[in-house]
Amino acid sequence: MTNRRQFVKKAGGLAVAASLPSFSFNIMNRPRLDEDIIGHGDFRYRLERNWSKLKPNNSPVVNCHEMVMDKRKRLIMVTDHPKNNVLITDTSGNLLDSWTLNFKSAHGLTIVDEGGEEMLFITDPNTGTVVKTTLDGKIVLTLNPKKEGFYGDCQSFGPTETAIAANGDIYVADGYGSQFITQYDSQGKGIRKFGGDSFLQKNKFKQVHGVAIDARDKENPTLLCSARIKNAFKRFSLEGEFIEDIYLPGAFVSRPVIDDDMLYSGVCFGMQPNKPIITQNLGFVTIIDTNNKVVSNPGGKAPMYVDGELQTMYQDKPIFKHCHDVCLDDDKNLYVLQWNAKGVYPYKLHRI
């Protein structure tokens, strides 16, 4: 009997001991989330600052510019470090792959499915180049309207973003150049350009930083373009006809990102109360519904409307410096990328 008791005691101890490593392992691998909840209404989040498992020695970045998710649920990020223009991770932040085009200012990143094969469009403002690549970095098309004579007498071309229509037409935002949207067919033949540089004209831009196809109305897809210095998104037809402004006072927005029925954008610069000037290190994220109403500002103050007019929006907490892009996964978590933030990797905002 004594031997049996000793055996049971030892067996129980071994069972407990065997369970401890698994328990400890699970605890150690849980995301470390901030206690504070950010955002408003139905779009609230908890912040994971150290989501990325990337290491500066192997995967250095200067700025984390933009991110997309492919069909394999991999997160593909473009950076302006020539060692690794593209870094590919899983949703837990682990590095899966990397490659480079040796661009020192890789900026815009768009993914498109072409009959089952996904392709990337990457812009490089400093060289005035737009390239289409395979997911592993093989260049299959290059666009440069100045070299092709398509840009007329425009003085500069600094492409910041692309958008691809259902028919394959390519729209390029010249956000750091002459402020036009240029439109090509799927083979890279120029069709038209529209927009241009103006503070006052509604159909023109100041820093047309981003562009996206808005297909939420499936019968009437349109083009959303950011006019960052005007605190606005501008909507155009796919033929370049101006439709409307979405005015976002206080928000110097980056590219429009559409997911389901919502429009998301990183706010790169902000403002201070009673100081109507652009200010660094005051970024946040803004989320807009199909009625062009701001419903949440993670990292910013709650949106406020007076007599139907959106009031100036401000940063609430110093979480972000300059939000350059957002990406969503299937669980509607946000990945926030930053410019001029001392090489910080993306943060993850867990939807609650």
N, C-alpha and C positions, 0 to 999 in steps of 0.2 A: 504493500500500500504506500509506504514511504517513497519507494522508487517511482511509483506512478505519479504521486504528487509532484516530485521533483521534475519528472518528465513534462508534466502538464505546465508547470511553472516556467521551465526553460522554453518550452514551445510557445507559450504565450508571450514571453519576453522577446523571442525571436520574431514573432509575428508583429509585435509593436515596433521593434527595431526595423523590421523590413518595411514597415509603412512610413517611417519617419523620413527617409530620403525623398520619397515621392512627395510627401507633404511639403517638405522644405523646398524641394525643387519647384513645386507649383507656386508657393509663396514668392520665391525669388523671381519667378518669371511673370508675375502679374505686372501689368503696366503701372508705373508710378504716376498717379494722376494728382493734379492740384486739387485741393479741397474746394476752392471757390468754383462756382458755376458761372460761366459767361454766356452771353447771348440772351435772347428774349423770346417770350411766347412759346411756340412749339419748336423753336430752333435754339436749343440751349445745349451747352457742351461743357465737358471737363477736359482740361488741358494736360497733355502729356508732352513735356518739354524734351525728354530724352528718348523719344520714340526711335530715332535713327540709330542704327548700329554701325554706321559708316565711321571710318577712322581717317583723320586728316593726313596721316602719312601715306596711306594707300589710295584714298579717294578724296583728294583735296578739292575744295570749292572756293571760288571768290564770292560769287552770288548764286543762290539757288533761284533760277528764273522761272521755269514753268514745269508742269507735271501733267501727265496723262496716264490713264490706265488702259492696258490692252485686254484682249479677249481672254488671256490666260491669267488675268487679275494681277499682273505685274505692274508696278508703278515705275514709269519711265520719266526721268527728270533730266532737263537740260541745264547745264551750267556753263559759265564762261571761263572755266579753267581748261587750258589746252590739253592737259594730261587726260582729262576725262570729260568731254563735252556731254556725254550721256552716261548716267548712272541708273541702273535698273535694280529695284529692290522688291521684296514682298511686302505685304501689308503689316508685317511685324518689324520692318525696318532693316532686314538682313540683305546684304548685297548679293545679287544674283549674277550680274554681268556689268560690264562697262566698255565703252569705246570712245574714240575721239575723231573729229574731223580737223583737229588742230586750229579751231576757231578761237580767237581770243575774246570774242564778244558774242558767242552763241546766246540767243535771246528767246525767240519764239518757238513753240513746239506744238504741233497739231498732229493728231492721228486720224487716219481715214481707212476704212475697210473697202478694198477694191475687189469685189467678187470673192471674198474669203481670205484674201491676203492683205494684211495691214501694212500701211506705209506711214512714214513720218515726214512732216515738213518742218524744216529748221531754218530760222532766219539769222543772219549775221549782219547787224547794222553797220559795223565799221568797214566791212568790205563791200557792202551793198549787195549781198548775195542771199538768194533763197534756194535751198536745195531740197529735193525730195529723195528720201532714202528708204531702204529696207530697214527692218527692225534691228538688223545687225550692222547697219552703218554703210551699206553700199549705195553710192549716189546714182540715181537713175534719171534725174532731171535737174537742171539748174536754170534759174530765172534771174535776169538782171535787166530791167527795162532801159536803163541808160545805155548799156552796151548794145541792146537790140534796137535802139533808136525809137523806142516806143514811148519814151518819157518826154519827148519834145525838148523845150528849152528849160526844163526844171533844173535847178542848180544842184540839188543833192538828192540822194536816195539812201535812206537808212531804215530798212525794213525791220519791223518789230514783231509782226504777227501775220498769220495766214488763217483763212477759213476755206473749207471745201464744200461746195454745194452738191446736191444729190446727183446732178448731171456731170459732176467732175470739174466744173468751173472753179478756178482758184482765185481767191481774193487776197491781196497783199496790202497790209497797212504800213504806210511809210511814216511811222510815228516819230522817227528821229531825222526825217529829211524834209521833203516838200509838202507833206501832209495830205497826200492823195491816197485813195484806195485804187489800186490797179487790178483789173479783172482779166484773167486769161482763160482759155479753154483748157481741157485736160491735157493737151499736148504741149502747152506752154505758148500758144499763139495769143498775142495781145488782142483784147476785145475793146476795152475802154478804160478811162480813168475818170474819177469824180471826186469831189471834195475840194481840197486845197486849204490854204492857210488864211484864217481870218478869225479875229475875236468876235466880230459883230454878226457875220452872216450865219444863219442857222444851219445851212447845208455845208458848212466848212468847219475845219477843226483847228484846235490847238492841242497838239500831241495826240494824234490818233493812234494810241498805244496798242489797242487790241481790236480784234474783229471776230465775230462768230455768226454762224448761221442759226437763226432762231426759227426752229420748225415746230414750235409748240402748237401753232395753228397749222395743221398738216396741209390744209388746202391753200394756205397763203404764207409760205416761208419768207422771211425777211432777213435783212442783214443788220446786226447790232454792232456799232462801232463806238469805242470809247473816245471821248474828247476830254482827256484828263485835266487839262488846265481850265476847261470850262465847267468842271464838276458835273459831267453829264455822259450818258450814253445817247447816241443818235441812231435812229432807225431809218433804214433805207430799203427800197425795193431791191430785188436782185439785179435790176437794170440800172441802179444808181440814183433813183428818184427819192428825194428826201421825204420822210413821212412824219417823224415826231422827235421831240427831245424827251429824255427822261432826266430831269434835273435833280441832282443829289447834292445840295449845298453843303460845303465843308468836306466833301469826299473827292479826293483826287484819285479816281478809280483806275485800276489796271484792266486786264482784259475781261470781257463778259464770259462767264462759264454757266452754261445752261444744263440743269439736271432735272429730269421729270418736268414739273411745272414751275420750277423756281430758277431765279437768276442770282448767281453768286459772283462776288468780285472782291479781290483784295484792294484795300485802300492804301496806296503807297505813301502819300503825304496827308497831313491833316492841317487843322487850324486851331488856334487858341481863342477862347472867348474874348471878344472885344479887340482882337488883332486879326483883321481880315487879310492875312498874308499866308502864303504857303509855308509850312513849317516841317522840318525833318523830325523823324523819330516819333511820329504820332499816328502810326498805322493801326488799322483794325480791319475787320471783314464786314461786308454788308450783304444782306440777303433780301431779295425783292420778289414779290409775287407777280402773277399774271396781270394784275391791274396796275402795275408799276408802283406799288406801294411797298416801302421798306418795312419789313416785319421783324428784323433782328439785326443787331450789330455786335457780333462777338468781339470783345475787346473794346467796344465803343459804348457810348451812352445809348440808352433806349431811344429809338426813333420817336419823334414827337410831331404831331400835326396840329396846326391851329387854323381853324376855318378851312380845312382841307389842304393847307399848304405845309409841306415838309419844312421843318425848321433846321437850322444849321446843325450838322452832326459833328461830334467830337470824340476823340479817344477818351475812354473811361479809366482804363488801367494800363500801365506801361508794360504790357506783355509783348507787343510787337513793335519793331522799329519801322520797317517799310514792307507792307504786305504786297508782294509782286504777283502772286497767283494762288489759287486754291484748286484742289482736286478732290473728288468724292469717290468713296468706295461703295460697295453694294449695301453696306449698313448705314450709309449716309454720314459716315465720319468724314471730317475735313482734314486735309493735309495742307498746311499753310507754308508757302515759300516766301523768303524774304530777300530783298536787295539791301546792300549796304548795312549789313547786320553782323559784321565781323566774322563772316564765314560760317554762321550758324546753319545747321542742317534743318530740314523742315520739322515743324511741330505738328502733332496730331491732336485734333479736337474730337473727342469721343461724344457722339450724339447721345443725349439722355432722354 
